[in-house]
Amino acid sequence: MRWVVVPLLVLVPLGYVLISAAQSRNSGQDVQKQAAARHLTWVVPSELTRRIYQVPIPDGTVHDGYLETNSWDTSEFYCQFTTTAGGLDTFLAQLGTSRAALHDGKVSISDEQADQVGWNFHIPDHQWAGMSSHQAGDKPDHDITVDLTHADAPVVYVVSTVNFQHGFGGG
């Protein structure tokens, strides 16, 4: 009996430690890959990320992609999704605005920001509409451009920027 119990008392905790170490290592690698990403990740961003950057993606979206970049003074969240006409209205309402704030023909995302993730807003015959929302304090600013070429399936592009110098006592 001793020859069975003693090895089990040693091997079970050892197995647990090895499994935990492997899971921890894999988790760190996933986070590192995500931080090193320089292109959109084609999944719906986590609820936490959406809350931090105040980007309320409506239910039922498709072709969701995002990228988060961070530096000492700013963090930017690039997000893209295709929704319905009602989903666009819901998204804008949750941001505290409406379609009336969208300016026809305006692309509010800069070329530099678009290049960061490979967006092209210079496609001929596309109906672009955009708006910018700049908020005081620690709330993120939003630059939103919508491709309304297909009215029943608008594509929404968002750049949400948190500037740490604004609300956190920086320069």
Buried (B, 14 or more C-beta within 10 A) or exposed (E): EEEEEEEEEEEEEEEEEEEEEEEEEEEEEEEEEEEEBEEBBEEBBEEEBBEBBBBEBBEEBEEBBBBBBEEEEBBBBBBBBBBBBEBBBBBBEEBEBEBEBBEEEBBBBEEEBBEBBEBEBEEEEBEBBBBBBEEEEEBBBBBBBBBBEEEEBBBBBBBBBBBBEBEEEEE
